[in-house]
Amino acid sequence: MNILVPVAGATPYFSSEEFPFPKPLIEIANRPMIAWAVENLQALEGENKFIFVTMQDEAVKYSYEHVLRLLAGDNVEVVKLSARTAGALCSCLMAIEHISPDEPLVIANYDQVIDGEFHDLISRFKELGADAGVLTFDATHPRWSYVKTSGAEVVEAAEKRVISRQAIAGMYWFARGADFIAAALETIRVNDSVDEQFFVAPVLNQLVLAGKRVAAIPMRDNSKMHSFFLPARIQVFEQELQVEGVAAKARDEGGLNLVNVVIPAAGEGSRFAKAGYTAPKPFIDVVGKPMLAHVIENVAVRNAKFTLLLREDHLAQYAGTISGGRDVDLTIMPVAQLTEGTACTLLLARKHFDTAAPLLVANSDQLVEFDCQDFVDDARKRGLDGSILVFRDIERNPKWSFAALDENGHVTEVAEKKAISDLATVGIYLFMNGTEFVRAAVDMIAHNDRVNNEFYTCPVYNYLIKNGAKIGVYEVPSAAMSGLGTPEDLDSYLMRTVGDNARSLHAPA
């Protein structure tokens, strides 16, 4: 994917007397503004190439090419303009030779940071079947561009004109670079400009007229939009960073940066036993390591303290193989018999996580291609009390649990084995306070809130929500998941990752 960042526009609010360096190099918390933007955009999914459009005199004087390559890597193109253009859209078109026609294209502002949105944004656009998409936030000031929508689909866009409360968050996605180029040229041809300047937002109108589907996805939390259009906004952001730093230091001193990771793996695993596997499910060989070792690696985060709940009768033979050679802080909690569900199993180990530290609960028989640390960091940045890893299940298969959201992206309800939305849960659950999880789980059990006669983990969130907790979701593509829960799942995983003839060492002969 190409990420196009125009940095050649005029900056009337940043006087050279107060700011001797160009706006992209103005320092925010001791880092250039452009460094914040690049790091933010690197959270977008996929292998990405950055294209920067700069003023030639600034690029030469301030070594832009070297600076940008150090920030964004070697896969960078720097387009240098000898004079200002007639607006951001024209500046973008000056990079036309570097825009791959059949590859996705993102156009983004360089003077902003958006927290907690980019990790899954492209997948969300694709799942909507969009040809283009924008991220929006709630606003009514005419400094922004806006879209009007029907459902999630854009029907009109406007620059510097308030046509709705859905302001564009300075980020545009196009499924094909060629679609952007064609629509941009048509925008200029029909002279869709503001004060004789051409902007990117009106390009969306030409896509709509061409029958393309343009999606608008609202931000989960408007407070995570940090735009540096005025010097004062930089000061506000630095103050927020300072407050966050003080809070992080307090968490460190109180041991709250610790994350308790609990993996319940005390089920029967009867399907593997019936199929003739020669080891209990958590210890079945998967590409040279026990299944459980892969799961530990999958959800390892900074300052993680692992607690594993395992069948007592398995430990004597297999306990030494669990970590797969990783140096981890690991406690094993033996479980003597089957419980009445995973929530009950977890509570057996409550002495290990009944603290104010975050609690991460992970299924023992699946792997997810995602950054677990970002999952935790995202919840912290958004000020959540918990977060649920989810994916879009268009079929709404009732084998999953599901989460329903409000207009702010916060969970209003979860349901086990019942499709109340298309957001299915992955089986990795984050609670930002272990003690609150214990209280809510006990409350759930006291209400005898069972599904199929079992107490599940996911419905605990409903009791937190009743007490005012703010729960969010972190979305991953459905293709990111690999189930290992049945012999068929394991065979499928080995076939995809190793090859057609791959087998577990513990598989039946």
TAJOFEN-V998366 format. One record per residue. N is the residue number from 1. RES is the residue in three letters. SS is DSSP state (H for helix, E for strand, C for the rest). OMEGA is omega in whole degrees, -180 to 180 (none if undefined). D_CENTER is the distance of its C-alpha to the mean C-alpha in Angstrom with 2 decimals. Layout:
{{N	RES	SS	OMEGA	D_CENTER} {N	RES	SS	OMEGA	D_CENTER}}
This chain:
{{1	MET	C	176	17.40} {2	ASN	E	176	19.25} {3	ILE	E	-175	17.84} {4	LEU	E	-177	20.85} {5	VAL	E	176	21.28} {6	PRO	E	-180	24.69} {7	VAL	C	-174	26.08} {8	ALA	C	-177	29.69} {9	GLY	C	176	30.07} {10	ALA	C	-178	32.58} {11	THR	C	-172	31.59} {12	PRO	C	-176	34.38} {13	TYR	C	-178	33.00} {14	PHE	C	-175	32.88} {15	SER	C	180	36.53} {16	SER	C	178	37.67} {17	GLU	C	-179	39.87} {18	GLU	C	-177	37.01} {19	PHE	C	-176	34.47} {20	PRO	C	179	36.37} {21	PHE	C	177	33.40} {22	PRO	C	-175	31.52} {23	LYS	H	-180	28.54} {24	PRO	H	-177	25.91} {25	LEU	H	176	27.60} {26	ILE	C	-175	27.94} {27	GLU	E	174	26.68} {28	ILE	E	-176	24.10} {29	ALA	C	174	24.29} {30	ASN	C	175	26.14} {31	ARG	E	178	23.76} {32	PRO	E	179	24.35} {33	MET	H	-178	22.39} {34	ILE	H	178	21.46} {35	ALA	H	177	19.96} {36	TRP	H	-178	17.46} {37	ALA	H	-179	16.59} {38	VAL	H	179	16.39} {39	GLU	H	179	14.16} {40	ASN	H	-177	11.75} {41	LEU	H	178	12.03} {42	GLN	C	175	11.76} {43	ALA	C	178	7.96} {44	LEU	C	-176	8.58} {45	GLU	C	170	8.99} {46	GLY	C	175	12.61} {47	GLU	C	-169	15.76} {48	ASN	C	173	16.40} {49	LYS	E	178	19.69} {50	PHE	E	174	20.15} {51	ILE	E	179	23.15} {52	PHE	E	175	24.55} {53	VAL	E	-172	27.50} {54	THR	E	170	29.66} {55	MET	E	-174	33.22} {56	GLN	H	-177	35.55} {57	ASP	H	177	37.50} {58	GLU	H	-178	34.47} {59	ALA	H	-179	32.97} {60	VAL	H	-175	36.27} {61	LYS	H	-173	37.11} {62	TYR	C	174	33.82} {63	SER	C	-178	32.87} {64	TYR	H	-174	29.72} {65	GLU	H	180	29.52} {66	HIS	H	-180	29.55} {67	VAL	H	-176	27.18} {68	LEU	H	177	24.56} {69	ARG	H	177	24.94} {70	LEU	H	-179	24.57} {71	LEU	H	-170	21.29} {72	ALA	H	-180	19.75} {73	GLY	C	-175	21.71} {74	ASP	C	-177	24.60} {75	ASN	C	-173	23.08} {76	VAL	E	170	23.95} {77	GLU	E	178	26.49} {78	VAL	E	179	28.17} {79	VAL	E	-176	30.29} {80	LYS	E	-179	33.02} {81	LEU	E	179	34.77} {82	SER	C	179	38.37} {83	ALA	C	178	38.27} {84	ARG	C	179	35.99} {85	THR	C	179	35.11} {86	ALA	C	175	35.36} {87	GLY	C	-175	31.77} {88	ALA	H	-179	28.16} {89	LEU	H	178	28.50} {90	CYS	H	177	31.55} {91	SER	H	178	29.89} {92	CYS	H	-178	27.12} {93	LEU	H	175	29.91} {94	MET	C	177	31.59} {95	ALA	C	-171	28.92} {96	ILE	H	-178	29.78} {97	GLU	H	180	31.07} {98	HIS	H	-180	27.75} {99	ILE	C	180	25.71} {100	SER	C	-173	25.60} {101	PRO	C	-175	26.76} {102	ASP	C	179	25.07} {103	GLU	C	177	21.67} {104	PRO	C	-179	18.74} {105	LEU	E	171	18.98} {106	VAL	E	172	16.85} {107	ILE	E	-173	19.02} {108	ALA	E	173	17.73} {109	ASN	C	177	19.61} {110	TYR	C	-174	20.24} {111	ASP	C	179	21.11} {112	GLN	E	173	17.93} {113	VAL	E	178	14.72} {114	ILE	E	-177	11.83} {115	ASP	C	167	9.59} {116	GLY	C	-177	6.25} {117	GLU	C	-166	6.08} {118	PHE	C	-173	6.08} {119	HIS	C	-178	3.30} {120	ASP	C	-172	4.58} {121	LEU	H	-178	7.53} {122	ILE	H	178	10.09} {123	SER	H	-180	9.90} {124	ARG	H	175	10.46} {125	PHE	H	-178	13.33} {126	LYS	H	-179	14.75} {127	GLU	H	175	14.84} {128	LEU	C	-180	16.84} {129	GLY	C	-173	19.19} {130	ALA	C	170	18.99} {131	ASP	C	177	20.97} {132	ALA	E	-179	19.31} {133	GLY	E	176	16.82} {134	VAL	E	171	16.22} {135	LEU	E	-176	13.91} {136	THR	E	174	16.34} {137	PHE	E	-176	17.30} {138	ASP	E	179	20.49} {139	ALA	C	176	23.45} {140	THR	C	-179	27.14} {141	HIS	C	-177	28.25} {142	PRO	C	176	29.72} {143	ARG	C	-174	28.17} {144	TRP	C	166	25.06} {145	SER	E	-172	24.82} {146	TYR	E	171	24.28} {147	VAL	E	171	23.78} {148	LYS	E	-172	25.64} {149	THR	E	167	24.17} {150	SER	E	-169	25.50} {151	GLY	C	178	22.82} {152	ALA	C	-173	19.65} {153	GLU	E	179	21.97} {154	VAL	E	175	23.26} {155	VAL	E	179	27.06} {156	GLU	E	175	27.82} {157	ALA	E	180	26.51} {158	ALA	E	179	28.45} {159	GLU	E	178	28.50} {160	LYS	C	179	29.74} {161	ARG	C	-174	30.79} {162	VAL	C	179	29.38} {163	ILE	C	178	29.37} {164	SER	C	173	26.81} {165	ARG	C	-176	24.45} {166	GLN	E	178	21.48} {167	ALA	E	180	21.25} {168	ILE	E	-175	19.29} {169	ALA	E	173	16.77} {170	GLY	E	-177	18.21} {171	MET	E	-178	15.91} {172	TYR	E	177	17.34} {173	TRP	E	176	16.37} {174	PHE	E	-179	19.29} {175	ALA	C	179	19.35} {176	ARG	C	177	22.55} {177	GLY	H	-179	23.89} {178	ALA	H	179	27.28} {179	ASP	H	177	26.34} {180	PHE	H	-177	25.38} {181	ILE	H	-179	28.60} {182	ALA	H	-179	30.82} {183	ALA	H	179	29.49} {184	ALA	H	179	29.71} {185	LEU	H	179	33.29} {186	GLU	H	177	34.21} {187	THR	H	179	32.86} {188	ILE	H	-179	35.19} {189	ARG	H	-179	38.02} {190	VAL	C	175	38.04} {191	ASN	C	177	37.76} {192	ASP	C	-174	34.81} {193	SER	C	176	34.67} {194	VAL	E	-177	34.68} {195	ASP	C	177	37.44} {196	GLU	C	176	37.98} {197	GLN	E	179	34.43} {198	PHE	C	-178	32.04} {199	PHE	C	-176	28.37} {200	VAL	C	-174	25.37} {201	ALA	C	-179	24.80} {202	PRO	C	175	28.14} {203	VAL	H	-179	27.14} {204	LEU	H	179	25.21} {205	ASN	H	-180	28.63} {206	GLN	H	176	30.09} {207	LEU	H	178	27.36} {208	VAL	H	179	28.04} {209	LEU	H	179	31.76} {210	ALA	C	178	31.28} {211	GLY	C	178	29.83} {212	LYS	C	179	26.24} {213	ARG	C	180	23.40} {214	VAL	E	-176	21.28} {215	ALA	E	173	18.31} {216	ALA	E	179	17.19} {217	ILE	E	180	13.95} {218	PRO	E	175	14.35} {219	MET	C	178	12.12} {220	ARG	C	-176	11.14} {221	ASP	C	-177	13.21} {222	ASN	H	-177	15.77} {223	SER	H	-180	16.59} {224	LYS	H	176	13.54} {225	MET	E	-179	15.27} {226	HIS	E	-179	17.61} {227	SER	E	-175	20.14} {228	PHE	C	-178	23.01} {229	PHE	C	177	25.56} {230	LEU	C	176	28.12} {231	PRO	H	-179	29.10} {232	ALA	H	-180	28.85} {233	ARG	H	175	25.11} {234	ILE	H	180	24.79} {235	GLN	H	179	26.88} {236	VAL	H	-179	24.80} {237	PHE	H	179	21.59} {238	GLU	H	177	23.60} {239	GLN	H	178	24.94} {240	GLU	H	178	21.54} {241	LEU	H	-180	20.63} {242	GLN	H	178	24.02} {243	VAL	H	180	23.54} {244	GLU	H	179	20.20} {245	GLY	H	177	22.08} {246	VAL	H	179	24.92} {247	ALA	H	179	22.76} {248	ALA	H	178	21.14} {249	LYS	H	178	24.71} {250	ALA	H	178	25.89} {251	ARG	H	179	23.26} {252	ASP	H	-177	24.45} {253	GLU	H	180	28.03} {254	GLY	C	-179	27.49} {255	GLY	C	-174	25.64} {256	LEU	C	173	22.55} {257	ASN	C	169	20.15} {258	LEU	C	173	21.21} {259	VAL	E	175	18.83} {260	ASN	E	179	20.90} {261	VAL	E	-176	19.54} {262	VAL	E	-180	21.75} {263	ILE	E	176	22.22} {264	PRO	E	-178	24.92} {265	ALA	E	-174	26.82} {266	ALA	C	177	30.21} {267	GLY	C	-177	30.56} {268	GLU	C	-175	33.45} {269	GLY	C	-170	31.77} {270	SER	H	-177	34.75} {271	ARG	H	177	33.63} {272	PHE	H	179	33.53} {273	ALA	H	180	36.83} {274	LYS	H	-180	38.47} {275	ALA	C	176	37.35} {276	GLY	C	178	39.19} {277	TYR	C	-171	36.52} {278	THR	C	176	38.23} {279	ALA	C	175	35.57} {280	PRO	C	-171	33.66} {281	LYS	H	-177	30.19} {282	PRO	H	-174	28.19} {283	PHE	H	178	30.50} {284	ILE	C	180	30.74} {285	ASP	E	173	30.45} {286	VAL	E	-180	27.37} {287	VAL	C	172	27.95} {288	GLY	C	179	30.05} {289	LYS	E	176	28.16} {290	PRO	E	178	28.12} {291	MET	H	-177	25.33} {292	LEU	H	178	24.52} {293	ALA	H	176	24.25} {294	HIS	H	-179	21.48} {295	VAL	H	177	19.56} {296	ILE	H	179	20.23} {297	GLU	H	-177	18.96} {298	ASN	H	-175	15.74} {299	VAL	C	178	14.85} {300	ALA	C	177	16.69} {301	VAL	C	178	15.36} {302	ARG	C	176	17.51} {303	ASN	C	-179	20.55} {304	ALA	E	172	20.02} {305	LYS	E	-174	23.10} {306	PHE	E	169	23.29} {307	THR	E	-180	25.52} {308	LEU	E	176	26.45} {309	LEU	E	-172	28.55} {310	LEU	E	177	30.89} {311	ARG	E	-177	34.12} {312	GLU	H	-176	37.04} {313	ASP	H	178	39.05} {314	HIS	H	-166	36.49} {315	LEU	H	-175	36.26} {316	ALA	H	-175	39.63} {317	GLN	H	-166	39.03} {318	TYR	H	-172	35.32} {319	ALA	H	-176	34.04} {320	GLY	H	-177	34.47} {321	THR	H	-166	32.12} {322	ILE	C	-171	28.99} {323	SER	C	-179	27.17} {324	GLY	C	179	27.72} {325	GLY	C	179	29.04} {326	ARG	C	176	26.09} {327	ASP	C	-177	27.18} {328	VAL	C	174	25.34} {329	ASP	E	-166	26.45} {330	LEU	E	173	27.34} {331	THR	E	179	29.36} {332	ILE	E	179	30.69} {333	MET	E	180	31.76} {334	PRO	E	178	34.35} {335	VAL	E	-172	34.47} {336	ALA	C	-175	37.97} {337	GLN	C	178	37.44} {338	LEU	C	177	35.09} {339	THR	C	-180	33.65} {340	GLU	C	177	33.02} {341	GLY	C	-174	29.31} {342	THR	H	179	26.22} {343	ALA	H	177	26.22} {344	CYS	H	178	29.80} {345	THR	H	180	29.07} {346	LEU	H	-177	26.43} {347	LEU	H	174	28.97} {348	LEU	C	-178	31.43} {349	ALA	C	-171	29.43} {350	ARG	H	179	28.86} {351	LYS	H	-179	31.03} {352	HIS	H	-177	28.40} {353	PHE	C	179	25.53} {354	ASP	C	-178	27.41} {355	THR	C	178	26.45} {356	ALA	C	180	24.30} {357	ALA	C	177	21.80} {358	PRO	E	178	18.42} {359	LEU	E	176	18.76} {360	LEU	E	-180	16.41} {361	VAL	E	-177	18.02} {362	ALA	E	172	17.48} {363	ASN	C	-176	19.59} {364	SER	C	-173	22.04} {365	ASP	C	173	22.19} {366	GLN	E	178	18.92} {367	LEU	E	-180	16.56} {368	VAL	E	176	12.94} {369	GLU	C	179	11.74} {370	PHE	C	179	8.54} {371	ASP	C	-176	8.40} {372	CYS	H	178	9.69} {373	GLN	H	178	10.46} {374	ASP	H	176	7.09} {375	PHE	H	180	6.70} {376	VAL	H	-179	10.09} {377	ASP	H	180	9.88} {378	ASP	H	179	7.33} {379	ALA	H	179	9.97} {380	ARG	H	-179	12.67} {381	LYS	H	-177	11.83} {382	ARG	C	179	11.71} {383	GLY	C	-178	14.88} {384	LEU	C	172	14.07} {385	ASP	C	178	16.65} {386	GLY	E	180	14.45} {387	SER	E	-177	11.23} {388	ILE	E	175	11.27} {389	LEU	E	-175	9.33} {390	VAL	E	171	10.24} {391	PHE	E	179	11.10} {392	ARG	E	175	13.52} {393	ASP	C	-177	17.04} {394	ILE	C	-179	19.39} {395	GLU	C	179	22.35} {396	ARG	C	-179	21.47} {397	ASN	C	-175	23.05} {398	PRO	C	175	24.39} {399	LYS	C	-178	23.89} {400	TRP	C	162	20.39} {401	SER	E	-173	19.64} {402	PHE	E	179	17.94} {403	ALA	E	175	16.38} {404	ALA	E	-175	17.65} {405	LEU	E	170	16.16} {406	ASP	C	-175	18.19} {407	GLU	C	179	18.07} {408	ASN	C	180	15.94} {409	GLY	C	178	13.12} {410	HIS	C	-177	14.67} {411	VAL	E	176	15.94} {412	THR	E	-177	19.66} {413	GLU	E	168	20.57} {414	VAL	E	179	19.75} {415	ALA	E	-180	22.28} {416	GLU	E	178	23.17} {417	LYS	C	180	24.51} {418	LYS	C	-174	24.53} {419	ALA	C	177	22.43} {420	ILE	C	175	21.99} {421	SER	C	174	19.14} {422	ASP	C	178	17.29} {423	LEU	E	179	14.24} {424	ALA	E	-179	15.35} {425	THR	E	-174	14.30} {426	VAL	E	-176	13.76} {427	GLY	E	173	15.99} {428	ILE	E	-170	13.88} {429	TYR	E	180	14.41} {430	LEU	E	175	13.94} {431	PHE	E	-172	16.83} {432	MET	C	178	17.11} {433	ASN	C	-176	20.87} {434	GLY	H	180	22.69} {435	THR	H	179	25.86} {436	GLU	H	175	24.35} {437	PHE	H	-178	23.10} {438	VAL	H	-179	26.68} {439	ARG	H	-178	28.23} {440	ALA	H	179	26.14} {441	ALA	H	177	26.76} {442	VAL	H	178	30.45} {443	ASP	H	179	30.50} {444	MET	H	-179	29.10} {445	ILE	H	178	31.74} {446	ALA	H	177	34.41} {447	HIS	C	180	33.70} {448	ASN	C	-176	34.02} {449	ASP	C	-177	30.75} {450	ARG	C	168	30.76} {451	VAL	E	-176	29.55} {452	ASN	C	178	31.92} {453	ASN	C	179	33.72} {454	GLU	E	173	30.79} {455	PHE	C	-179	28.65} {456	TYR	C	-179	24.99} {457	THR	C	-172	22.11} {458	CYS	C	-179	19.80} {459	PRO	C	175	22.56} {460	VAL	H	180	22.74} {461	TYR	H	-180	19.99} {462	ASN	H	-178	22.61} {463	TYR	H	172	24.97} {464	LEU	H	-180	22.57} {465	ILE	H	178	21.86} {466	LYS	H	-180	25.66} {467	ASN	C	175	26.03} {468	GLY	C	-179	23.79} {469	ALA	C	178	20.53} {470	LYS	C	-177	17.34} {471	ILE	E	178	14.82} {472	GLY	E	175	11.31} {473	VAL	E	176	8.93} {474	TYR	E	-170	5.47} {475	GLU	E	173	5.99} {476	VAL	C	176	6.95} {477	PRO	C	179	10.07} {478	SER	H	-180	13.27} {479	ALA	H	-179	14.67} {480	ALA	H	-174	12.41} {481	MET	E	173	14.61} {482	SER	E	177	18.09} {483	GLY	E	177	20.40} {484	LEU	C	-169	23.32} {485	GLY	C	179	25.07} {486	THR	C	176	28.12} {487	PRO	H	180	30.40} {488	GLU	H	177	29.37} {489	ASP	H	-179	25.64} {490	LEU	H	178	26.56} {491	ASP	H	180	28.86} {492	SER	H	179	26.29} {493	TYR	H	-180	23.78} {494	LEU	H	179	26.64} {495	MET	H	-178	27.79} {496	ARG	H	-171	24.46} {497	THR	H	-176	23.89} {498	VAL	C	-179	27.53} {499	GLY	C	-172	29.90} {500	ASP	C	-173	32.19} {501	ASN	C	-177	34.51} {502	ALA	C	179	32.11} {503	ARG	C	173	32.95} {504	SER	C	177	32.29} {505	LEU	C	-179	35.19} {506	HIS	C	179	35.56} {507	ALA	C	179	35.78} {508	PRO	C	-178	39.22} {509	ALA	C	none	41.73}}
